[in-house]
């Protein structure tokens, strides 16, 4: 049985004395990925910041074993692309806790940086200035920075925003490979296609926990309506949420009507097809 890398019990989060997220319950196991889903301002980034200790737990508990180490991949909008630093140097920053103030790398640490760059397929771009890389390449470098110290848990804040399809697929493949090595992920995203592809669980937020559990059980019409106030999010994200909820109803109806395995396989294929069509449409 996998051990939990993070557990929440009746957890509330606060900025100062103002509580902003309430009622968090659930856990993430080793090698699992959790999708954080909800409208803007629902508490997704706040939850990530609580995990790294920026936001205060005002009630209940949010706990991690002492052996858990964390890697963090911020939103690209938070980055200064004019700063004169190479891709290799960005990845090496992931070892800052080990290297200290002067950042002098030992041979083994240099090898770890090379390995992380190779892992994300960008060893040949290692000496290119970070700001000169494409958006997808920058995101992969940031993931390499998180991976290089071999954390047990990686947090990603809207990692797929603005990426083209090849870079989305590459990032997903890197994450899947890391999960096979036992690394857990918590991913803030509006993209249900991505969430369905990589995440076993979902936490649906609206300033409070609306639902937590297996992604397709969380993303029901009722829960989506509760989180989004009866109105769906804009553009393709809303269509994806609708499709996921509608197909989830179809799966439940099919399951209740018959326990035939081939019928269930057909329903799952229909869902995956719908999600794929939506991805292409967007």
Secondary structure, DSSP 8 states (H G I E B T S, - for coil): ---EEEEEEEEEEEETTEEEEEEEEEEEETT-EEEEE-STTSSHHHHHHHHTTSSEEEEEEEE--TT--EEEE--GGGS-TTS--BHHHHHHGGGHHHHTTTT---HHHHHHHHHHHHHTT-GGGTTSBGGGS-HHHHHHHHHHHHHTTT-SEEEEESTTTT--HHHHHHHHHHHHHHHHTT-EEEEE-S-HHHHHHH-SEEEEESSBEEEEEEHHHHS-HHHHHHHHTTS--SHHHHHHHHHHHHHHHHHHHHHHH---HHHHHHHHHHHHHHHHHHHHH-
